[in-house]
Amino acid sequence: MNGNSIDPKSDHLGAVSMAGHNHYQAYIGNVFRGGTVYQTTPASPNGAPIYRLGFLGMAIGWDRGYAMDHIYRDANWDNVTNGIVWLNGPRTIPNSFYWWS
């Protein structure tokens, strides 16, 4: 614990943290583990999330939903939903986006 009573090893952790007013980040085909809630946002800030969207820091707080409106997520597996979360329904994804078959 530090002087702010925050344990940097366990407090405010999430698989993905998109700070307030950031934009145009993409998460596609990942495996995320560790949260107890799917996401935290300005409207729902409590819990240990897979996605923490819009947090600006303890002294400032949260943005007004800007980060949530500017993230692209598709085909990611997480332990909260215990499955793949699809943006527009399931489809086949290649074994690699880098290596050709």
N, C-alpha and C positions, 0 to 999 in steps of 0.2 A: 504494500500500500504506500502511496505517496501522500504528500500533504493535502491533496484534494479528496482523500478517501476514495480514490478510484484505483482499482487494481488493473494495470495496463495489460495483464495476461488474461483477464477474463471479462472485464466490463466493456460494454459497447462494441462487442465483436460481431461480425457478420461475414458471411462468405463474400458478399459484394457490398461495398460501401460507396455510393455515389453521392458525393457531398452536394449541398445546396447550390443551386444555380449552375451546376455542371450540365452539359448537354451532349447528346449524340454519342452515347456509349452503347456497345452491343455485346450481348452474351448469348452465344449460340452453341448448342451441343456440349454443354459442360455438365459435370457431376459436382453438386454442392452438398456438403454435409455439415451439420453442426447447429443449425437453428432450432428454435422451438416454435417460431411463427414464420409464415412465409415472407412477410415484409413488414417493415416499419416505415411509416410516412408521416407527414405533418398531421394527417387526420387520425392516424393510429400509431402512436409513437412507442408503445410498450412491448416488451418481449425481446428475446434474442433472435434476430432475424436471419433469414437467408439473404435477403436484400434490405439494406438500410438506405433509403432514398430521401435525400433532401436535408440531412442533418448538417448544421453549420458549426456546431460546437456548443459546449455547455453554457457559455456566456451569451451566445447569440440565439441558439435554438434551431428552428427548422425554417426552410424556405416555404413557399406557399403552394407546393406541388409542382414546381418547375422541373425538378429532376425526374420525378415520376412521369411527367409528360414527355420526357426526352430520352427515355431508355428503350432499347430494342431487346426483347428477350424472346427466345424461341428454342424449343427442343432441349431444354435443360432439365436434368433429373435433380430432385432434392429430397432430403429425408423428411421434410415436413409433409409434403403431399404424397411421398413414397411412390413417386412416378414421374413421368416426363410431362412437363407443362408445355403444351403446343400453343402457338399464337393463332393459327388458322386450321387446326385439325392435324392429325398424324399424317406423316408421309415418310418415305424412305430417305435416309441421309447416307451419304457415302462413308465408307470406312475411314477415309482420309480426305481432307480438302487439299492436302499437299501432294501426296503420292498418287500417281495414276495407276489404275489396275492393269 
